[in-house]
Amino acid sequence: TYLGQAARLMVGLPDYGTYVAHMRATHPDLPVMSETEFFRNRQEARYGSGRSGGCC
């Protein structure tokens, strides 16, 4: 639902269903990430890979 999607976006959680629909409609020749891959991808895009570039 639109309200649920808006709530997820407000707290920084993109909607997997919207992503899948977009990929199938716009990029049918490209593979669709699994829900786990999608979550990790969005998490890395938002917070980085978790590596600070230092020694620890």
mmCIF file of the N, C-alpha and C atoms, coordinates in Angstrom:
data_MODEL
# 
_entry.id   MODEL 
# 
loop_
_atom_site.group_PDB 
_atom_site.id 
_atom_site.type_symbol 
_atom_site.label_atom_id 
_atom_site.label_alt_id 
_atom_site.label_comp_id 
_atom_site.label_asym_id 
_atom_site.label_entity_id 
_atom_site.label_seq_id 
_atom_site.pdbx_PDB_ins_code 
_atom_site.Cartn_x 
_atom_site.Cartn_y 
_atom_site.Cartn_z 
_atom_site.occupancy 
_atom_site.B_iso_or_equiv 
_atom_site.pdbx_formal_charge 
_atom_site.auth_seq_id 
_atom_site.auth_comp_id 
_atom_site.auth_asym_id 
_atom_site.auth_atom_id 
_atom_site.pdbx_PDB_model_num 
ATOM 1   N N  . THR A 1 1  ? 0.832  -1.189  0.000   1.00 0.00 ? 1  THR A N  1 
ATOM 2   C CA . THR A 1 1  ? 0.000  0.000   0.000   1.00 0.00 ? 1  THR A CA 1 
ATOM 3   C C  . THR A 1 1  ? 0.867  1.239   0.000   1.00 0.00 ? 1  THR A C  1 
ATOM 4   N N  . TYR A 1 2  ? 0.280  2.323   -0.452  1.00 0.00 ? 2  TYR A N  1 
ATOM 5   C CA . TYR A 1 2  ? 1.025  3.578   -0.538  1.00 0.00 ? 2  TYR A CA 1 
ATOM 6   C C  . TYR A 1 2  ? 1.455  4.057   0.838   1.00 0.00 ? 2  TYR A C  1 
ATOM 7   N N  . LEU A 1 3  ? 0.575  3.952   1.827   1.00 0.00 ? 3  LEU A N  1 
ATOM 8   C CA . LEU A 1 3  ? 0.901  4.430   3.174   1.00 0.00 ? 3  LEU A CA 1 
ATOM 9   C C  . LEU A 1 3  ? 2.060  3.634   3.766   1.00 0.00 ? 3  LEU A C  1 
ATOM 10  N N  . GLY A 1 4  ? 2.035  2.315   3.579   1.00 0.00 ? 4  GLY A N  1 
ATOM 11  C CA . GLY A 1 4  ? 3.128  1.475   4.079   1.00 0.00 ? 4  GLY A CA 1 
ATOM 12  C C  . GLY A 1 4  ? 4.440  1.795   3.401   1.00 0.00 ? 4  GLY A C  1 
ATOM 13  N N  . GLN A 1 5  ? 4.390  2.010   2.093   1.00 0.00 ? 5  GLN A N  1 
ATOM 14  C CA . GLN A 1 5  ? 5.596  2.361   1.342   1.00 0.00 ? 5  GLN A CA 1 
ATOM 15  C C  . GLN A 1 5  ? 6.145  3.692   1.822   1.00 0.00 ? 5  GLN A C  1 
ATOM 16  N N  . ALA A 1 6  ? 5.270  4.662   2.026   1.00 0.00 ? 6  ALA A N  1 
ATOM 17  C CA . ALA A 1 6  ? 5.705  5.980   2.502   1.00 0.00 ? 6  ALA A CA 1 
ATOM 18  C C  . ALA A 1 6  ? 6.341  5.873   3.885   1.00 0.00 ? 6  ALA A C  1 
ATOM 19  N N  . ALA A 1 7  ? 5.757  5.063   4.759   1.00 0.00 ? 7  ALA A N  1 
ATOM 20  C CA . ALA A 1 7  ? 6.304  4.893   6.102   1.00 0.00 ? 7  ALA A CA 1 
ATOM 21  C C  . ALA A 1 7  ? 7.690  4.257   6.046   1.00 0.00 ? 7  ALA A C  1 
ATOM 22  N N  . ARG A 1 8  ? 7.866  3.227   5.196   1.00 0.00 ? 8  ARG A N  1 
ATOM 23  C CA . ARG A 1 8  ? 9.187  2.595   5.076   1.00 0.00 ? 8  ARG A CA 1 
ATOM 24  C C  . ARG A 1 8  ? 10.217 3.582   4.549   1.00 0.00 ? 8  ARG A C  1 
ATOM 25  N N  . LEU A 1 9  ? 9.845  4.381   3.570   1.00 0.00 ? 9  LEU A N  1 
ATOM 26  C CA . LEU A 1 9  ? 10.793 5.349   3.016   1.00 0.00 ? 9  LEU A CA 1 
ATOM 27  C C  . LEU A 1 9  ? 11.167 6.410   4.038   1.00 0.00 ? 9  LEU A C  1 
ATOM 28  N N  . MET A 1 10 ? 10.233 6.784   4.909   1.00 0.00 ? 10 MET A N  1 
ATOM 29  C CA . MET A 1 10 ? 10.527 7.805   5.925   1.00 0.00 ? 10 MET A CA 1 
ATOM 30  C C  . MET A 1 10 ? 11.576 7.317   6.912   1.00 0.00 ? 10 MET A C  1 
ATOM 31  N N  . VAL A 1 11 ? 11.618 6.015   7.177   1.00 0.00 ? 11 VAL A N  1 
ATOM 32  C CA . VAL A 1 11 ? 12.628 5.489   8.095   1.00 0.00 ? 11 VAL A CA 1 
ATOM 33  C C  . VAL A 1 11 ? 13.817 4.890   7.352   1.00 0.00 ? 11 VAL A C  1 
ATOM 34  N N  . GLY A 1 12 ? 13.851 5.075   6.035   1.00 0.00 ? 12 GLY A N  1 
ATOM 35  C CA . GLY A 1 12 ? 15.005 4.656   5.251   1.00 0.00 ? 12 GLY A CA 1 
ATOM 36  C C  . GLY A 1 12 ? 14.968 3.230   4.745   1.00 0.00 ? 12 GLY A C  1 
ATOM 37  N N  . LEU A 1 13 ? 13.800 2.600   4.713   1.00 0.00 ? 13 LEU A N  1 
ATOM 38  C CA . LEU A 1 13 ? 13.687 1.240   4.193   1.00 0.00 ? 13 LEU A CA 1 
ATOM 39  C C  . LEU A 1 13 ? 12.996 1.259   2.844   1.00 0.00 ? 13 LEU A C  1 
ATOM 40  N N  . PRO A 1 14 ? 13.739 1.117   1.757   1.00 0.00 ? 14 PRO A N  1 
ATOM 41  C CA . PRO A 1 14 ? 13.117 1.095   0.435   1.00 0.00 ? 14 PRO A CA 1 
ATOM 42  C C  . PRO A 1 14 ? 12.252 -0.143  0.270   1.00 0.00 ? 14 PRO A C  1 
ATOM 43  N N  . ASP A 1 15 ? 11.282 -0.085  -0.619  1.00 0.00 ? 15 ASP A N  1 
ATOM 44  C CA . ASP A 1 15 ? 10.315 -1.154  -0.807  1.00 0.00 ? 15 ASP A CA 1 
ATOM 45  C C  . ASP A 1 15 ? 10.780 -2.141  -1.871  1.00 0.00 ? 15 ASP A C  1 
ATOM 46  N N  . TYR A 1 16 ? 10.942 -3.396  -1.486  1.00 0.00 ? 16 TYR A N  1 
ATOM 47  C CA . TYR A 1 16 ? 11.415 -4.426  -2.399  1.00 0.00 ? 16 TYR A CA 1 
ATOM 48  C C  . TYR A 1 16 ? 10.420 -4.663  -3.531  1.00 0.00 ? 16 TYR A C  1 
ATOM 49  N N  . GLY A 1 17 ? 9.144  -4.689  -3.232  1.00 0.00 ? 17 GLY A N  1 
ATOM 50  C CA . GLY A 1 17 ? 8.124  -4.902  -4.255  1.00 0.00 ? 17 GLY A CA 1 
ATOM 51  C C  . GLY A 1 17 ? 8.160  -3.840  -5.340  1.00 0.00 ? 17 GLY A C  1 
ATOM 52  N N  . THR A 1 18 ? 8.374  -2.601  -4.948  1.00 0.00 ? 18 THR A N  1 
ATOM 53  C CA . THR A 1 18 ? 8.469  -1.507  -5.910  1.00 0.00 ? 18 THR A CA 1 
ATOM 54  C C  . THR A 1 18 ? 9.703  -1.684  -6.785  1.00 0.00 ? 18 THR A C  1 
ATOM 55  N N  . TYR A 1 19 ? 10.804 -2.110  -6.179  1.00 0.00 ? 19 TYR A N  1 
ATOM 56  C CA . TYR A 1 19 ? 12.036 -2.370  -6.925  1.00 0.00 ? 19 TYR A CA 1 
ATOM 57  C C  . TYR A 1 19 ? 11.815 -3.472  -7.968  1.00 0.00 ? 19 TYR A C  1 
ATOM 58  N N  . VAL A 1 20 ? 11.185 -4.579  -7.553  1.00 0.00 ? 20 VAL A N  1 
ATOM 59  C CA . VAL A 1 20 ? 10.951 -5.697  -8.468  1.00 0.00 ? 20 VAL A CA 1 
ATOM 60  C C  . VAL A 1 20 ? 10.063 -5.258  -9.623  1.00 0.00 ? 20 VAL A C  1 
ATOM 61  N N  . ALA A 1 21 ? 8.987  -4.533  -9.315  1.00 0.00 ? 21 ALA A N  1 
ATOM 62  C CA . ALA A 1 21 ? 8.078  -4.057  -10.365 1.00 0.00 ? 21 ALA A CA 1 
ATOM 63  C C  . ALA A 1 21 ? 8.815  -3.150  -11.353 1.00 0.00 ? 21 ALA A C  1 
ATOM 64  N N  . HIS A 1 22 ? 9.657  -2.268  -10.823 1.00 0.00 ? 22 HIS A N  1 
ATOM 65  C CA . HIS A 1 22 ? 10.436 -1.362  -11.674 1.00 0.00 ? 22 HIS A CA 1 
ATOM 66  C C  . HIS A 1 22 ? 11.383 -2.150  -12.577 1.00 0.00 ? 22 HIS A C  1 
ATOM 67  N N  . MET A 1 23 ? 12.100 -3.107  -12.001 1.00 0.00 ? 23 MET A N  1 
ATOM 68  C CA . MET A 1 23 ? 13.056 -3.889  -12.787 1.00 0.00 ? 23 MET A CA 1 
ATOM 69  C C  . MET A 1 23 ? 12.361 -4.670  -13.889 1.00 0.00 ? 23 MET A C  1 
ATOM 70  N N  . ARG A 1 24 ? 11.241 -5.290  -13.580 1.00 0.00 ? 24 ARG A N  1 
ATOM 71  C CA . ARG A 1 24 ? 10.532 -6.101  -14.579 1.00 0.00 ? 24 ARG A CA 1 
ATOM 72  C C  . ARG A 1 24 ? 9.940  -5.232  -15.686 1.00 0.00 ? 24 ARG A C  1 
ATOM 73  N N  . ALA A 1 25 ? 9.490  -4.029  -15.326 1.00 0.00 ? 25 ALA A N  1 
ATOM 74  C CA . ALA A 1 25 ? 8.874  -3.145  -16.319 1.00 0.00 ? 25 ALA A CA 1 
ATOM 75  C C  . ALA A 1 25 ? 9.910  -2.390  -17.150 1.00 0.00 ? 25 ALA A C  1 
ATOM 76  N N  . THR A 1 26 ? 10.997 -1.974  -16.516 1.00 0.00 ? 26 THR A N  1 
ATOM 77  C CA . THR A 1 26 ? 11.957 -1.088  -17.158 1.00 0.00 ? 26 THR A CA 1 
ATOM 78  C C  . THR A 1 26 ? 13.215 -1.799  -17.648 1.00 0.00 ? 26 THR A C  1 
ATOM 79  N N  . HIS A 1 27 ? 13.622 -2.831  -16.951 1.00 0.00 ? 27 HIS A N  1 
ATOM 80  C CA . HIS A 1 27 ? 14.872 -3.542  -17.274 1.00 0.00 ? 27 HIS A CA 1 
ATOM 81  C C  . HIS A 1 27 ? 14.638 -5.052  -17.304 1.00 0.00 ? 27 HIS A C  1 
ATOM 82  N N  . PRO A 1 28 ? 13.746 -5.542  -18.174 1.00 0.00 ? 28 PRO A N  1 
ATOM 83  C CA . PRO A 1 28 ? 13.422 -6.978  -18.162 1.00 0.00 ? 28 PRO A CA 1 
ATOM 84  C C  . PRO A 1 28 ? 14.598 -7.884  -18.513 1.00 0.00 ? 28 PRO A C  1 
ATOM 85  N N  . ASP A 1 29 ? 15.633 -7.327  -19.123 1.00 0.00 ? 29 ASP A N  1 
ATOM 86  C CA . ASP A 1 29 ? 16.798 -8.123  -19.510 1.00 0.00 ? 29 ASP A CA 1 
ATOM 87  C C  . ASP A 1 29 ? 17.818 -8.263  -18.384 1.00 0.00 ? 29 ASP A C  1 
ATOM 88  N N  . LEU A 1 30 ? 17.658 -7.531  -17.303 1.00 0.00 ? 30 LEU A N  1 
ATOM 89  C CA . LEU A 1 30 ? 18.601 -7.577  -16.189 1.00 0.00 ? 30 LEU A CA 1 
ATOM 90  C C  . LEU A 1 30 ? 18.071 -8.479  -15.078 1.00 0.00 ? 30 LEU A C  1 
ATOM 91  N N  . PRO A 1 31 ? 18.991 -9.137  -14.341 1.00 0.00 ? 31 PRO A N  1 
ATOM 92  C CA . PRO A 1 31 ? 18.535 -9.980  -13.227 1.00 0.00 ? 31 PRO A CA 1 
ATOM 93  C C  . PRO A 1 31 ? 18.000 -9.119  -12.077 1.00 0.00 ? 31 PRO A C  1 
ATOM 94  N N  . VAL A 1 32 ? 17.053 -9.686  -11.345 1.00 0.00 ? 32 VAL A N  1 
ATOM 95  C CA . VAL A 1 32 ? 16.470 -9.005  -10.184 1.00 0.00 ? 32 VAL A CA 1 
ATOM 96  C C  . VAL A 1 32 ? 17.156 -9.551  -8.934  1.00 0.00 ? 32 VAL A C  1 
ATOM 97  N N  . MET A 1 33 ? 17.621 -8.664  -8.066  1.00 0.00 ? 33 MET A N  1 
ATOM 98  C CA . MET A 1 33 ? 18.254 -9.090  -6.822  1.00 0.00 ? 33 MET A CA 1 
ATOM 99  C C  . MET A 1 33 ? 17.238 -9.791  -5.930  1.00 0.00 ? 33 MET A C  1 
ATOM 100 N N  . SER A 1 34 ? 17.722 -10.718 -5.126  1.00 0.00 ? 34 SER A N  1 
ATOM 101 C CA . SER A 1 34 ? 16.864 -11.337 -4.125  1.00 0.00 ? 34 SER A CA 1 
ATOM 102 C C  . SER A 1 34 ? 16.557 -10.271 -3.067  1.00 0.00 ? 34 SER A C  1 
ATOM 103 N N  . GLU A 1 35 ? 15.596 -10.550 -2.220  1.00 0.00 ? 35 GLU A N  1 
ATOM 104 C CA . GLU A 1 35 ? 15.251 -9.573  -1.180  1.00 0.00 ? 35 GLU A CA 1 
ATOM 105 C C  . GLU A 1 35 ? 16.439 -9.318  -0.250  1.00 0.00 ? 35 GLU A C  1 
ATOM 106 N N  . THR A 1 36 ? 17.202 -10.355 0.050   1.00 0.00 ? 36 THR A N  1 
ATOM 107 C CA . THR A 1 36 ? 18.389 -10.201 0.907   1.00 0.00 ? 36 THR A CA 1 
ATOM 108 C C  . THR A 1 36 ? 19.445 -9.353  0.213   1.00 0.00 ? 36 THR A C  1 
ATOM 109 N N  . GLU A 1 37 ? 19.701 -9.624  -1.063  1.00 0.00 ? 37 GLU A N  1 
ATOM 110 C CA . GLU A 1 37 ? 20.672 -8.836  -1.825  1.00 0.00 ? 37 GLU A CA 1 
ATOM 111 C C  . GLU A 1 37 ? 20.231 -7.379  -1.904  1.00 0.00 ? 37 GLU A C  1 
ATOM 112 N N  . PHE A 1 38 ? 18.936 -7.161  -2.140  1.00 0.00 ? 38 PHE A N  1 
ATOM 113 C CA . PHE A 1 38 ? 18.388 -5.810  -2.230  1.00 0.00 ? 38 PHE A CA 1 
ATOM 114 C C  . PHE A 1 38 ? 18.595 -5.064  -0.914  1.00 0.00 ? 38 PHE A C  1 
ATOM 115 N N  . PHE A 1 39 ? 18.282 -5.709  0.199   1.00 0.00 ? 39 PHE A N  1 
ATOM 116 C CA . PHE A 1 39 ? 18.439 -5.080  1.505   1.00 0.00 ? 39 PHE A CA 1 
ATOM 117 C C  . PHE A 1 39 ? 19.900 -4.707  1.752   1.00 0.00 ? 39 PHE A C  1 
ATOM 118 N N  . ARG A 1 40 ? 20.813 -5.633  1.463   1.00 0.00 ? 40 ARG A N  1 
ATOM 119 C CA . ARG A 1 40 ? 22.246 -5.349  1.667   1.00 0.00 ? 40 ARG A CA 1 
ATOM 120 C C  . ARG A 1 40 ? 22.728 -4.218  0.760   1.00 0.00 ? 40 ARG A C  1 
ATOM 121 N N  . ASN A 1 41 ? 22.252 -4.237  -0.497  1.00 0.00 ? 41 ASN A N  1 
ATOM 122 C CA . ASN A 1 41 ? 22.622 -3.194  -1.450  1.00 0.00 ? 41 ASN A CA 1 
ATOM 123 C C  . ASN A 1 41 ? 22.187 -1.824  -0.959  1.00 0.00 ? 41 ASN A C  1 
ATOM 124 N N  . ARG A 1 42 ? 20.957 -1.725  -0.501  1.00 0.00 ? 42 ARG A N  1 
ATOM 125 C CA . ARG A 1 42 ? 20.425 -0.447  -0.020  1.00 0.00 ? 42 ARG A CA 1 
ATOM 126 C C  . ARG A 1 42 ? 21.122 -0.024  1.258   1.00 0.00 ? 42 ARG A C  1 
ATOM 127 N N  . GLN A 1 43 ? 21.446 -0.989  2.121   1.00 0.00 ? 43 GLN A N  1 
ATOM 128 C CA . GLN A 1 43 ? 22.142 -0.682  3.366   1.00 0.00 ? 43 GLN A CA 1 
ATOM 129 C C  . GLN A 1 43 ? 23.537 -0.141  3.072   1.00 0.00 ? 43 GLN A C  1 
ATOM 130 N N  . GLU A 1 44 ? 24.252 -0.770  2.144   1.00 0.00 ? 44 GLU A N  1 
ATOM 131 C CA . GLU A 1 44 ? 25.585 -0.294  1.779   1.00 0.00 ? 44 GLU A CA 1 
ATOM 132 C C  . GLU A 1 44 ? 25.521 1.070   1.104   1.00 0.00 ? 44 GLU A C  1 
ATOM 133 N N  . ALA A 1 45 ? 24.497 1.290   0.281   1.00 0.00 ? 45 ALA A N  1 
ATOM 134 C CA . ALA A 1 45 ? 24.355 2.580   -0.386  1.00 0.00 ? 45 ALA A CA 1 
ATOM 135 C C  . ALA A 1 45 ? 24.117 3.689   0.635   1.00 0.00 ? 45 ALA A C  1 
ATOM 136 N N  . ARG A 1 46 ? 23.410 3.362   1.690   1.00 0.00 ? 46 ARG A N  1 
ATOM 137 C CA . ARG A 1 46 ? 23.098 4.379   2.689   1.00 0.00 ? 46 ARG A CA 1 
ATOM 138 C C  . ARG A 1 46 ? 24.225 4.587   3.695   1.00 0.00 ? 46 ARG A C  1 
ATOM 139 N N  . TYR A 1 47 ? 24.819 3.489   4.159   1.00 0.00 ? 47 TYR A N  1 
ATOM 140 C CA . TYR A 1 47 ? 25.792 3.581   5.253   1.00 0.00 ? 47 TYR A CA 1 
ATOM 141 C C  . TYR A 1 47 ? 27.218 3.277   4.850   1.00 0.00 ? 47 TYR A C  1 
ATOM 142 N N  . GLY A 1 48 ? 27.451 2.841   3.633   1.00 0.00 ? 48 GLY A N  1 
ATOM 143 C CA . GLY A 1 48 ? 28.791 2.450   3.221   1.00 0.00 ? 48 GLY A CA 1 
ATOM 144 C C  . GLY A 1 48 ? 29.006 0.979   3.499   1.00 0.00 ? 48 GLY A C  1 
ATOM 145 N N  . SER A 1 49 ? 30.153 0.494   3.166   1.00 0.00 ? 49 SER A N  1 
ATOM 146 C CA . SER A 1 49 ? 30.434 -0.930  3.302   1.00 0.00 ? 49 SER A CA 1 
ATOM 147 C C  . SER A 1 49 ? 30.775 -1.327  4.727   1.00 0.00 ? 49 SER A C  1 
ATOM 148 N N  . GLY A 1 50 ? 30.872 -0.372  5.626   1.00 0.00 ? 50 GLY A N  1 
ATOM 149 C CA . GLY A 1 50 ? 31.220 -0.688  7.008   1.00 0.00 ? 50 GLY A CA 1 
ATOM 150 C C  . GLY A 1 50 ? 32.712 -0.665  7.263   1.00 0.00 ? 50 GLY A C  1 
ATOM 151 N N  . ARG A 1 51 ? 33.481 -0.464  6.221   1.00 0.00 ? 51 ARG A N  1 
ATOM 152 C CA . ARG A 1 51 ? 34.934 -0.406  6.375   1.00 0.00 ? 51 ARG A CA 1 
ATOM 153 C C  . ARG A 1 51 ? 35.353 1.045   6.467   1.00 0.00 ? 51 ARG A C  1 
ATOM 154 N N  . SER A 1 52 ? 36.114 1.375   7.472   1.00 0.00 ? 52 SER A N  1 
ATOM 155 C CA . SER A 1 52 ? 36.527 2.752   7.680   1.00 0.00 ? 52 SER A CA 1 
ATOM 156 C C  . SER A 1 52 ? 37.784 3.104   6.895   1.00 0.00 ? 52 SER A C  1 
ATOM 157 N N  . GLY A 1 53 ? 38.447 2.129   6.354   1.00 0.00 ? 53 GLY A N  1 
ATOM 158 C CA . GLY A 1 53 ? 39.678 2.389   5.610   1.00 0.00 ? 53 GLY A CA 1 
ATOM 159 C C  . GLY A 1 53 ? 40.892 2.381   6.512   1.00 0.00 ? 53 GLY A C  1 
ATOM 160 N N  . GLY A 1 54 ? 40.673 2.260   7.814   1.00 0.00 ? 54 GLY A N  1 
ATOM 161 C CA . GLY A 1 54 ? 41.796 2.195   8.753   1.00 0.00 ? 54 GLY A CA 1 
ATOM 162 C C  . GLY A 1 54 ? 42.222 0.762   8.990   1.00 0.00 ? 54 GLY A C  1 
ATOM 163 N N  . CYS A 1 55 ? 43.021 0.570   9.990   1.00 0.00 ? 55 CYS A N  1 
ATOM 164 C CA . CYS A 1 55 ? 43.534 -0.770  10.266  1.00 0.00 ? 55 CYS A CA 1 
ATOM 165 C C  . CYS A 1 55 ? 42.538 -1.634  11.018  1.00 0.00 ? 55 CYS A C  1 
ATOM 166 N N  . CYS A 1 56 ? 41.573 -1.044  11.676  1.00 0.00 ? 56 CYS A N  1 
ATOM 167 C CA . CYS A 1 56 ? 40.657 -1.820  12.525  1.00 0.00 ? 56 CYS A CA 1 
ATOM 168 C C  . CYS A 1 56 ? 39.220 -1.735  12.062  1.00 0.00 ? 56 CYS A C  1 
# 
